[in-house]
């Protein structure tokens, strides 16, 4: 049978996109909201501020921000929007996910001068989520900057994050980021936190199957599939660096408060209360993580979640810690690999600048320094030059 003529088919340039321009616009709007909320939260992170109050305010700011956009129903249906990740404020050697309830023993915890504070927030519009995290130090100024191991961890995390951004390119592999982050951290005698994952994102999914792992142990390395980044994919990249010698973290006595429905698991809950709580979770959070604080009755919710967690319907975001007297710094960015090149959906960190963080160590690896000197997205002129150089090399 003869092949059909290609003259009437759409141009190659019109190939089907995995994310539309409308989707990208929603991502960008969520990114703007997250940036505004991060600025407000950082201003509130002062000596004596209660962590529970900061977490509650952060969630309220996100809901207010998303509540102010995309309010016109589409075909009679209201667009879903709101929290993509509950506000968590994790201090010093707490790695992530700390967002206490009023009933928790640690609910009275306040920020102290010199605390290394990781703020983690996220917003979504129509299921297109942007999540961001950054690290600040309470009370630090240019006149009284951060020094010592705190500065080492923050510098290492910031540089590792900037390097990871530049490696988020179509055709690159996930383990290139794993290795580069470890190498960058080593310049400040730090280690990435063991086994921390960054995931591909799609609409209503922030924990996709394509993943990047930090500082994996042998089992984790074996179980993590090598993947290649592809055009129109979106990733949330979470860089967590510890001043400890091995990057290992453990669960202590903090109660988990952040959970998420696992859409890949099906199970018929037996208990009436469990079904009621699961229904409330679906209605209020959908596919995104939620804090128990957002549910109507905390005691009933705790009981109802037990069966769902036991059978994998809901997964916990456990609070883990590196050893005492170590510090963890974090930067999380969301990035889209659109045809024109990598597109940052999160804004640059609000607080970080070199004048605030002083370390006597510096990055010396020439390859990594070369990466940092490049802009995130290559200019058309540079792309053309590179192609010409390739052509000349082939011709020789």
Protein Blocks (a to p, Z undefined) as FASTA:
>chain_A
ZZddfklpccfklpccfbdfklmmmmmmmmmmmmmmmmmmmmmmcghiafklmmmmmmmm
mmmmmmmgokbcgehiacdedjfbdcdddehjlfbhpacdfklmklmpccdehiacdddd
dddeehiacdddddddehiafklccehjllmmmmmmmmmmmmmmmmmcghiafklmmmmm
mmmmmmnopacdehiacddddehiabbfbdcdehiafklmmmpccddddehiacdddddd
dfbfnopacddfbdcfbdcddfkbccddfblklmmmmmmmmmmnomaccdfklpmblmlm
mmmmmmmmmnomaccdddddddehiacddddddddddfkbpcdfbdcdfklcfklpccfb
dcfbfklmmmmmpcfbdcfklmmmmmmmmmmmmmZZ
